[in-house]
Amino acid sequence: MLNPGEMVIAIGSPLGDFKNTVTVGVVSATGRSIDTGQGYQIEGLIQTDAAINQGNSGGPLVNLASEVIGINTLIVRGSGIGAIAEGLGFAIPANTARAVAEQIMQKGYFSRPYMGIRWQSITPNIAAAYNLPVQWGVYVTEVTTGSPASKADLQPGDIITRIGDTPSTKRTPISMPCSSTSRATR
């Protein structure tokens, strides 16, 4: 299991000119989600402060045991409202990349499930702070009109605790089972 604070190495070719560049940093967080602004989120990302520059995308993020733990994917430099940030690099976990590659090899394409909701993760700390009835799951904050979630009558304020037979737990966040099944349970 990957933990914040673990040392990592990002390998890539920044700006396309500097081949096989290595930068070092730590895992800042795991399980991050980023809204693409195109109707979907990239979920389950590894956040690192190892420099991931333009041109590094697609390179490996490696731990100190020389294991590829992720694929360098993107950087965030600002919030769009004037704030500038450094050290916000993100990588797709190697397990996710492997699952996508296997599906592409088997089917010729990757199908990404779409529920049509915006949500906030529920953890025991959040559940206690807001007096929620469950310790793990997702709190639905918005439902897109005409989406599968809308057709299933999900509403803002609903809590999803499992997808199919897979309950949401610390080891299995609700977004992980989405790539293998499509039935959510409130």
C-alpha positions in Angstrom: 0.0 0.0 0.0 1.3 3.4 -1.0 1.5 6.0 1.8 2.0 9.8 1.9 5.6 10.6 2.7 7.1 7.8 0.7 10.0 8.8 -1.6 9.3 8.5 -5.3 11.2 9.2 -8.5 9.6 10.7 -11.6 11.3 9.9 -15.0 10.5 11.7 -18.2 11.7 14.0 -21.0 10.7 17.5 -19.9 9.9 19.9 -22.7 10.7 17.0 -25.1 14.4 18.0 -25.2 15.9 16.6 -22.0 15.7 12.8 -22.4 15.6 10.5 -19.4 15.4 13.2 -16.7 15.0 12.0 -13.1 13.4 14.1 -10.3 12.8 13.1 -6.7 10.0 13.8 -4.3 7.5 12.3 -2.0 3.9 11.0 -2.3 1.9 13.9 -1.1 -1.5 12.1 -1.1 -3.3 9.2 -2.7 -6.9 8.9 -4.1 -7.0 12.4 -5.5 -9.6 13.4 -8.0 -9.4 16.2 -10.6 -12.3 17.6 -12.6 -11.3 17.7 -16.2 -13.9 20.3 -17.1 -15.1 18.0 -19.8 -17.8 16.2 -17.9 -15.8 13.7 -16.0 -13.2 13.4 -13.2 -9.9 11.6 -13.2 -10.0 9.6 -10.0 -7.7 7.7 -7.7 -4.6 9.8 -8.7 -1.3 9.8 -6.8 -0.2 13.3 -5.9 3.5 13.9 -5.7 5.9 16.9 -5.4 8.5 15.2 -7.6 8.7 17.6 -10.6 6.5 16.5 -13.4 7.0 18.9 -16.2 5.5 19.2 -19.7 6.8 16.3 -21.6 7.1 14.0 -18.6 3.6 12.6 -19.1 3.7 8.9 -19.8 6.9 8.4 -17.9 7.0 6.1 -14.8 6.7 7.2 -11.2 8.9 4.7 -9.3 9.3 3.9 -5.6 12.7 3.3 -3.9 12.2 -0.5 -4.5 12.4 0.3 -8.3 8.7 -0.6 -8.7 6.7 1.4 -11.2 3.8 2.7 -9.0 2.3 5.1 -11.4 2.3 6.8 -14.8 3.1 10.5 -14.7 0.0 12.3 -16.0 -0.4 15.9 -15.3 0.5 19.0 -13.3 -1.6 21.7 -11.8 0.0 25.2 -11.8 -2.9 27.3 -10.7 -6.5 27.4 -9.6 -7.7 29.5 -12.5 -8.4 32.4 -10.1 -4.9 33.8 -9.9 -3.3 31.4 -7.4 -0.1 29.8 -8.5 1.1 26.5 -7.2 4.3 24.4 -7.6 4.8 20.8 -6.8 1.4 19.6 -7.7 2.1 16.6 -10.0 -0.3 13.6 -10.5 0.2 10.1 -11.7 -2.3 7.4 -12.6 -1.7 4.4 -10.3 0.1 1.5 -12.1 -2.8 -0.9 -11.1 -5.3 1.4 -12.9 -3.1 1.7 -16.0 -2.7 -2.1 -16.0 -6.5 -2.6 -15.8 -7.1 -0.2 -18.7 -4.4 -1.8 -20.8 -5.8 -5.2 -20.2 -9.3 -4.1 -21.3 -7.9 -2.4 -24.4 -6.1 -5.6 -25.3 -9.1 -7.8 -24.7 -11.9 -5.6 -26.2 -10.0 -3.1 -28.4 -11.3 -0.2 -26.3 -11.7 1.0 -22.7 -15.2 1.7 -21.5 -15.4 4.2 -18.6 -18.5 4.0 -16.5 -20.4 7.2 -16.1 -22.9 7.9 -13.3 -23.4 11.6 -13.7 -22.8 12.7 -10.2 -20.5 15.0 -8.3 -19.6 13.6 -4.9 -17.6 13.9 -1.7 -15.8 10.9 -0.2 -17.0 9.9 3.3 -14.4 8.7 5.7 -14.8 8.0 9.5 -13.5 11.6 10.3 -16.0 13.2 7.8 -18.8 11.0 9.1 -18.2 12.0 12.7 -17.9 15.7 11.8 -21.2 15.8 9.9 -23.0 13.1 12.0 -23.5 10.9 8.9 -25.0 7.4 9.3 -22.1 5.6 7.6 -18.3 5.7 7.9 -17.4 4.9 4.2 -19.0 5.8 1.0 -19.8 8.9 -1.1 -22.1 11.8 -0.4 -23.9 12.9 -3.6 -23.6 16.7 -4.0 -25.0 17.0 -7.6 -26.8 14.9 -10.1 -26.6 15.7 -13.8 -29.9 15.9 -15.6 -30.6 13.0 -17.9 -27.6 11.0 -16.5 -27.8 7.3 -15.4 -27.8 8.6 -11.8 -30.8 10.9 -12.6 -32.7 8.0 -14.3 -32.0 5.8 -11.2 -33.6 8.6 -9.1 -30.4 9.5 -7.2 -30.7 12.9 -5.5 -28.2 15.4 -3.9 -27.8 14.3 -0.3 -28.0 10.6 -1.0 -25.1 8.4 0.2 -23.8 5.6 -1.9 -22.3 2.8 0.2 -21.6 0.0 -2.3 -21.4 -0.7 -6.0 -22.8 -4.1 -6.8 -21.6 -6.5 -4.2 -18.6 -4.4 -3.3 -19.0 -2.2 -0.2 -17.1 1.1 0.2 -14.2 0.6 2.7 -10.9 2.1 3.5 -9.2 -0.4 1.1 -12.0 -0.2 -1.6 -13.1 3.4 -2.2 -16.4 3.7 -4.0 -14.8 4.8 -7.3 -12.6 1.7 -7.7 -15.4 -0.9 -8.4 -17.0 1.5 -11.0 -14.7 0.1 -13.7 -16.1 -3.4 -13.3 -19.8 -3.0 -12.6 -22.5 -0.4 -12.9 -25.1 -1.0 -10.1 -24.8 1.4 -7.1 -26.7 0.9 -3.9 -27.9 3.7 -1.6 
